Amino acid sequence: IAFSLLGSPNLGYWGGILWARVCCFMTPLQLNLSGRKNVKQDQTYVLVANHQSHYDALVLVGFLPLNLKWVMKKELRKIPVFGFACEKVGHIFVDRSNRKAAIEAVEKAKSTVHNGSGIIFMPEGTRSKNGDLLPFKKGAFRFALDIGLPIVPISIAGTKDILPAGTLALTPGQVDIIIHEPIDPTHFGLDKIDDLIVLVRSKIQSGLDGLQLDP
């Protein structure tokens, strides 16, 4: 937040990475990340990840090779300092109850999203306490279709053991992240959005089941 208040999105970006990596180093954790080759710096993506812990944000910000933009409910913009700082670095505030307003936010987001960015969603909407995937909400997939960007499924495992729900106690451990190959949502369209959700969810589940990590 402090870096973003200085008025530079780049400072906010690098400050976020530094903050996240220091926190991970202090935990400490062993990180296994595979699939870096599936994202390129000349492309912007919609990232769809499972959600096991608040610790997910640290490992994603610290180690994904993209400039992450979070999609947040509009009420968070009202939080003093935090909301302003998030807006300064290009995070996206959406009115979930108003589809027209949400689409307008998407259109506005196009001017702030540049190549090498990842707009991240956790479509379960809440943390899974046992690591099993919860049902996916449709917002991430409608967003990808509206803005015309490929979807990258991401599997995260191990964070629920490092920072379990309902506690602030950190436990050293291992985190595995798999970046899957991009999926073009335009092959589905709004009329087949349920099929798109099933495909993305199955990719994330396959990573959780297998965790066959590349070097």
Sequence and secondary structure as in RCSB ss.txt:
>XXXX:A:sequence
IAFSLLGSPNLGYWGGILWARVCCFMTPLQLNLSGRKNVKQDQTYVLVANHQSHYDALVLVGFLPLNLKWVMKKE
LRKIPVFGFACEKVGHIFVDRSNRKAAIEAVEKAKSTVHNGSGIIFMPEGTRSKNGDLLPFKKGAFRFALDIGLP
IVPISIAGTKDILPAGTLALTPGQVDIIIHEPIDPTHFGLDKIDDLIVLVRSKIQSGLDGLQLDP
>XXXX:A:secstr
 HHHHTT HHHHHHHHHHHHHHHHHHTTEEEEEE GGG  TT  EEEEE    THHHHHHHHHSSSEEEEEEEGG
GGGSTTHHHHHHHTT EEE TT HHHHHHHHHHHTTT  TTEEEEE TT S  SSS      SHHHHHHHHHT  
EEEEEEESHHHHS TT      EEEEEEE   B GGGT GGGHHHHHHHHHHHHHHHHHH     
